[in-house]
């Protein structure tokens, strides 16, 4: 039991926060920075970022 709990806690300690992306509107020139899709009318750009302003790119492994 204690070993299972230890494994569970060790896995969560290595977790990273979700990346942020620029999302571009399909119908206009609007762009927003978000972790998840704002809806069906938005396209995600490929570059991932570490912060909510989409200014610090995620470094590849």
C-alpha positions as CSV (number, residue, x, y, z in Angstrom):
1,X,0.0,0.0,0.0
2,X,2.7,2.5,1.0
3,X,4.7,1.5,-2.1
4,X,1.8,2.3,-4.4
5,X,1.2,5.6,-2.8
6,X,4.9,6.5,-3.1
7,X,4.8,5.6,-6.9
8,X,1.7,7.8,-7.3
9,X,3.3,10.8,-5.6
10,X,6.6,10.3,-7.5
11,X,4.8,10.4,-10.9
12,X,3.0,13.7,-10.1
13,X,6.2,15.4,-9.0
14,X,7.6,15.0,-12.5
15,X,4.5,16.4,-14.2
16,X,4.8,19.6,-16.2
17,X,2.2,22.3,-16.7
18,X,0.2,22.3,-19.9
19,X,1.7,24.4,-22.7
20,X,0.1,27.6,-24.0
21,X,-0.6,28.2,-27.7
22,X,-1.6,31.0,-30.0
23,X,-5.1,30.4,-31.4
24,X,-6.1,32.2,-34.6
25,X,-9.7,33.0,-35.5
26,X,-11.0,31.4,-38.8
27,X,-13.3,34.3,-39.4
28,X,-11.2,37.3,-38.5
29,X,-7.7,38.6,-37.6
30,X,-8.2,37.9,-33.9
31,X,-5.6,35.8,-31.9
32,X,-5.6,34.7,-28.3
33,X,-3.2,32.8,-26.1
34,X,-4.8,29.9,-24.3
35,X,-4.0,26.3,-23.1
36,X,-7.2,24.8,-24.6
37,X,-9.3,25.5,-27.7
38,X,-11.6,28.5,-27.3
39,X,-14.1,26.8,-29.7
40,X,-14.7,25.3,-33.2
41,X,-13.8,28.6,-35.0
42,X,-10.2,28.7,-33.9
43,X,-7.0,27.2,-35.3
44,X,-4.0,26.3,-33.0
45,X,-0.6,27.5,-34.2
46,X,2.2,25.0,-33.9
47,X,4.6,26.8,-31.4
48,X,4.1,26.0,-27.7
49,X,4.8,28.5,-25.0
50,X,5.4,28.3,-21.2
51,X,3.5,31.4,-20.1
52,X,0.0,32.9,-20.5
53,X,1.3,35.8,-22.6
54,X,2.8,33.4,-25.2
55,X,6.2,35.0,-24.9
56,X,8.4,32.2,-23.6
57,X,8.7,29.3,-26.0
58,X,8.9,25.7,-24.8
59,X,12.3,24.3,-25.4
60,X,12.4,20.9,-27.1
61,X,13.7,18.0,-25.2
